Amino acid sequence: MPSYTPALERRRGTRAESLHYAAAALVDSSGKLLAWIGNPQHDTFLRSSAKPFQVMPFIEQGHAHNLGLLPRQISQICASHSGTDMHVEAVRGIQEKIGVDESFLQCGSHPPFDKESNESLIVKGEKPTPLRHNCSGKHTGMLAFAKARGLPLDNYLDPAHPIQKDILAAFSEMCQIPVEEIDIGVDGCSAPNFSIPLYNTALGFARLANPQGLPEKRAEACRSVTSAMMAHPEMVSGFGRFDTRLMQVGRGKFVVKTGAEGYQAVGILPGLTEASPKGVGIALKISDGDATGRVREAVMVEILRQFGVLSESELDELSEFGPVNDILNWRKIKVGESRPIFKLERA
């Protein structure tokens, strides 16, 4: 089976000008493959879509509770945030609770994703610090995990560090794939990252959204993560961005996490689809990496539309992301459109 299938085309006038390919898996929390695009067993890196799993053992072992972390701070640890002052203050608040500062972060730095925040730094003549890095929340969570256990902080990203071993074990268990079958790579923020089949990521997100049957501590950790992300979606990415908007529009239906290079994952809470009364997970990968993010957003909206979990009013609220978008030139004249061209395969 080819890994990818045509998913979205961009048309100029009456002619298709470019074509984007995708693969996706939709799986319920019992492990049943419900629908797919391309090869649902395609193996690829989750990138930042792994973050809700990477915080799992920290919460499960009681450290977040012992530190008194607020739901918005847990949401921030799961984030690929926009680098606004709001996000920086949330990350700094976690650091104050654990007695570290940004000098401990090993994520590097980059300009804020938020345009206004970046322009403000330029006007002030300030350079972005690691606190503005979109993964600073995740790294602060890892530092908190290490410090709570009295472990070294200087090598917290080493795959052999005890916290990284715990993270890998929790990820393996949630996604139901043996550790030895997980390919380990280095993420853009220097943390370990994981490559697994789309099916297993979708299963992990289904179990995250519906942890029924999991050990109680793990189930409670899942509920802590999903409730925090859904209650504070603005911390997960930022106002106006897809993860935030889909959770805002879903109003408790979805937990959503994007990843670099065209990855997108969604967990659908139980009881919301005719296809499955269980929780459902979706893992999507755009083959070309989708540098703009617009392809995966449109394709995911179309997946949710075809799967029957978005109402007409919700689709209207998400219309800026697709599934059909006008292509405008520099004079704001419509010259074409982008639109999905796939149909979900069903089990």
N, C-alpha and C positions, 0 to 999 in steps of 0.2 A: 504494500500500500504506500503510495507517495506520501511523504510527510505533510505536505501542504497542498491546499486547493485554492483556486481563485476565490477571493472573498470580497474585494471592493475595487471598483474601477473609477477612474477619473476621466470624465468626458469633456471634450472641448468642442463646442458646436454639436454635431451629430456623430462625432467619431471618438472612440475610446483612445485616450492618449497614454494612460499608464494603468497598471494593474498591480494590486497588492494581494499576496497569498497569506493564508492563515491556517492554523490548526487549533482545535479546541476540543475539550472533553467536558461533558456534563454528567456528574456522578452523584448518586444519592448516598446518604450516610451509612447505608448497609453495604455499599460497594457496587451497586448496580449501575452499569453504564446506561444512561438514559438517551443521550444524543451526542453527536459529535460533528466536527468539521475536519476534513483531512484525516490524519492518523492520530487517534487519541492516545496512542502509546509513544508519541514523539517525545524524545528525551532532551530536555534543555534546562538552562539555569533559570531559577525563579527570580533572581536578583532581589529587589526590595519587597517582592510579594511574599518573601519568607519571613518578614519581620513579625507578624502575629505569632508565628511559631517560635521565633528566637527569644521572645520574652516569656514563653510558657513556663520553663522550669523556675525562673526567678519568682514568678507569682505562685506557682504550685508549691514551692518550698516555704512560702509564707513571708518572704523578704519584703515584698511590696507592702503587705499589711503592716509588718513590723516598723517599716519606715514611715508609715502614714501617708503613702502616696495617694493622691487624689485621682479620680477617674480621668480627668483631663491630662494628668501627667502620665498615666498608663497609656492613654491614647497617643501622647507625644512620643513615647518610647517605640510605638508601632509605626511611626510616621516616616514619610519622605516629605518633610515640611518645606514651606516656601521661604523660610528665612526671614520672616517679618519680626518686628519687635515682640509681638505676641508669642511667637514660637521661641524666640531667644529667652524671654522671661520665664517661660515654662521649663525649658531645659535648665536654665540657671537655678530655678527653684528646686529641681531635683538634686542638682549638684550641691546646693547649700545643705540639703538634708543629709547628704552622705559625706560632706566635708572634703569635696574636691572642687577644682575649678577647670576652666577650659584647657589649661596647659596639660591636663591628663589625657585629653582626647587625641586619638590617633587616626582620625578620619580625614585629616587634611582640611582644606578650605576651598571654597569656590564662591562666586558671586551669588547672592540670593536669587532664587527662582522668581520671587515677586519683583516686578519691574519697579514699582515705586520705592521699595526698600533698597534696591540696588542703586537707583538714581539718587536717593537720599545719601547713601554712603559716598557716592562720587562727589556730590555737592559739598559734603563735609570734608572731603579729602581723606576719608577713612578707608582702609582696606578690610575686606571681609575676613572675619576670624573663624575658627572652627565651629563656634556656636551657630554661625549662619549656615553651616553645611547641612544639607537635607537629612543626613543620617546622624546628626549630633544627639538626637534623643535616644536612638538605638544604642549608640556608644556609651552614653551616660547610663543607660540601663545595664549594660554589660559591666561597667565600672561599679555600679551599685551592687550587682550580683557578686562580683569578686570581693568587694570590700566587706559585704555582709558575711561572707564566709571566711574572712581573714586571709584571703589569697593574694598573691602578688598582683599589682596593678600595671606594672610596666610591660608585661607580655600578655595582656588580657585577650589579644587577638590571635594568639598562637593556637592552632588547632589542637595542640596537646594540652592546653590549659584546661583545668577541670571544668570551668564554666562552659567552654566550647564543647567539651565532651558531653556535658549534660544537655546542651542545646541540640547537638546532633542526635542524641538518643531520643529526646522528646520529638524532634522533627521526624525521625524514623518511625516512631510509634504512631504519631498522628496521621502520617501519610501511608502507613502500612507498607513500608518498604525496608528491607534489611539494610543496616548501615553499610555493609560491604558493597551494596549495589548503588550507593549514592556517590556520584562523582563530586569531589570537592574542588572548588576554584576560589579565587580571590576576587572579592567584589570591588567596585569602584572606590569604596570607602575603606578598603584594606581588610575588612572582616571576611571570615570564611563564608562561602556561599555554596548552594547545592543545586545539582542538576539531577532531575528525576523525570519520569514520564508525566505528561500532562494529566493522565488518568489519576495518578497518585496525588498530585497537587489538588486536583478537584475533589478527591476523596478527603484529603486533609481539611479543606475548607468546608466540606459538607459536615464533617465531624466537629469542626470548630463551631459551626452554626447550630448543630444539633448534637450535643455531647452525650445524649442518652446512651447508657450502657458503658460509658467510660468509668474508670475508677473515680470516686467522688472528688478527690483533690484535683485530678486532671479536669473533670467536668466543671468544677467550680472555677478553675483557672480559665477555661474556655469562656465561661459566662462572664468573667471579669473582663476579658479582652474584648469580646463582642459588645458588651454593654457600654464599655468605655469608648470604643471607637464610634458606636452609633450615637451615643449621647454627645460626643464632642468631635464630630467629623471634620470641623475646621482645623483641628490639630493634626489630623492624619495627612492632609496635604495643604489645603489653604482655600480661602474663599474664592469661588469661581472655578476651581479645578475639579476634574472629573470625579475622583474618589469622594471628595467632600459633597459635591452636588448630588451624586447618585445616592449617597446615604441620607442626605437631607430630603430628597424627593421620595425616597423609599420609606421614610418615617418608621424605621424599625424593621424593615423587610430584609435589608442587605448589610453585610459587612464587606468592605471593598478595599483592595490593596493593589496598586499598580507596581510594576517593576520595570527596570530599564530594558532597552532593546526589544520593545514591543510586547512585553508580558503584562497580563492583566488577570487578576483573580477576584472572584466574587463568591461569597457564601450566602445562600438564601435560607432564611429561617424556616423551620418546619411548618407544614400546614398551609403553604402559600401557592402550591402548584397542584393541578389536577394530575400531572404526570407522576408526582410522588408526594405523599403526605410527610415524608421524611425531610430532613435538611438536604439541600442540594448545593454542590460546589461546582464552580465553573473555572476552568483554567484555559486561557487564550494566549497564543503566541503569534505575532505577525512576523513573517519570515525575514523581511528586510530590516527589522529593528525599529521601523516607524519613528524616525527622529523627531517628528513633530508631535506625536501622540494622537493625532487626529484620526488615524486609521483605526487603532485599537478601540478608541472611544466609540466610533460609529459602528464598528463590528460588534462590540459588546452590547450596545443599545439594541441592535438588530437581533442578536441572540436572545436577549431578554424579551424582546417583542414577540419573536417567534415562539418562545417558550411559554408565553402567556402570563408573565408576571409583572408586566407594566400596563397600567390602564391608559386610556386615551389622554386623560388629563396629565398623567405622569410623563407620557411621551411628549406632550406639549411643553412641559417644564424642562425637559431635557433636549429640546429641539436644537439648541446651539451645538450639541455634540453629534447630531444625526438622528436617524441613520442616513438621511439624505441631506447633503449640504451644497449650497451654491458655491461655485468658484468665481471669485471676483478678481478683476484686474486692479492695477494701482489707482484707477479712477473710480473704483467701486462699481464698475459695470459688470453684470453677470455675463460670464463667457462660457460657463459650463457647469457641471455638477459632479459631485462624487456620490456614489451610491453602492450599497451592498448588492452582490450578485450570487449569494449562496443560499442554499436551503439546508437546514439542519437535517442530518441523517438521524433516523430514529431506530431505537432497538426494537 
